[in-house]
Amino acid sequence: MNAPLRTAPSVCPHDCTSTCALDVEILDARTVGRVRGAMRNSYTGGVICEKVARYAERVHHPDRLLHPLVRNGPKGAGQWKPVSWEEALDRVAEAFIVKAARHGSESVWPYFYAGTMGLVQRDGIQRLRHAMKYSRWFSTICVTLSDTGWIAGVGSKRGVDLREAVQPADVVVIWGGNPVNTQVNVMQHAMAAKKRGAKLVVVDPYRTGTAEKADLHLALRPGTDGALACAVMHVLFAEGFADWEYLRRYTDCPDDLAAHVRTRTPEWAAQITGLPEQTIVEFARLYGRNKRSYIRCHHGFSRSRNGAANMHAVTCLPAVTGAWQHPGGGALYGHTGIYPLDRSLIEGLDVVDRSVRELDQSRLGPILTGDADALKGGPPVTALLVQNTNPAMVCPELHKVHAGLAREDLFTCVHEQFMTETAAFADVVLPATTFLEDDDFYTSSGHTTF
Ligand code: SF4
């Protein structure tokens, strides 16, 4: 008789708001099998995306980096020599010490992002940065714009769990995202609401797979969401859909807002957004008539320079109608504000020196190619430690990123699972674990299950 299959509980580490609950088959001490969605979390409810269901292929892939490597030829030539962990770590530490002694500690720049959302594996690099006074980090690639707009409007990064909207909501608006491809669980709950009778509205410049499912798709010009939201508010105020009792009780300047949008007519917004005037009015009336209107905001807002203002404008909609107070109404962008965590130990917040210069994550190319403005007038960056990201593929101004990474005087250590485009430029490559090989602590931003 076969032994019963052993499974271990886990959660998905990817940069995706679901943080799906997982059950991982343990085939033996070194081998995992199928990864399945677990029923422990009713938001993810056993539904996971295909890439994580097939994670065993990643974990046991023959191309995984298994030993530290040091460059053994010209930069980027792909010539490597395997070395021991001790030798590799000594080389990295020595290079950082030498560079810092020669150019100052700000010439070393730990560079990371969200390859894992584990608080330790992702954010521990910040403690190294702050303890050593290496250049600080201004995170600009993803959430900063949308976070700023949301917090300006709502006050905290929290909202209504989509599970609460499935039954009572009359309107579900998916704004600035394409969950058919990127948020399987959002789509699962949104479609359940639609099946029950709720209208599904999608606001997105593209005719995405999500837009294909919508009752109403508003294909506005990129970066014009704020104009649409202002015109919707114009209609809400003008046609009596504003809840003044709610506005006076819970918001700070409703009279100023009403005055501000008085001239932001649907005709005005049509010129900016490219949407027909009548479509804007139709959406505003649908939203205003149904107090149980729910908006799921996504990270598309961060893809334009005015993303914070756009997000702020959208957050005002449920405040104007008072939708927040009705079951099924309100909005969500992320829930990370519900975790009262002290991150000092992990991120080195107790040793931050704010006089140390802060460099912009998105400007890696100009920084590495000596742009004085990007370097904030400080020393050149002469050493990098890269974790959980592949900037040679994803950073803006790639030609400059590649030119910078190819600098012979730049020492680069890349900590990675595979030989990525960035790792190919490294002086030292350190093999990294996957989430099935390390311990960590995760929070979710798409739901409230702990
Ligand atoms: S849907 Fe998101 S959280 Fe769930 S398994 Fe896929 S990437 Fe991970």
Boltz pocket constraint, residues with backbone or C-beta under 6 A from the ligand:
constraints:
  - pocket:
      binder: B
      contacts: [[A, 12], [A, 13], [A, 14], [A, 16], [A, 17], [A, 18], [A, 19], [A, 20], [A, 47], [A, 48], [A, 49], [A, 50], [A, 52], [A, 182], [A, 183], [A, 184], [A, 185]]
      max_distance: 6.0
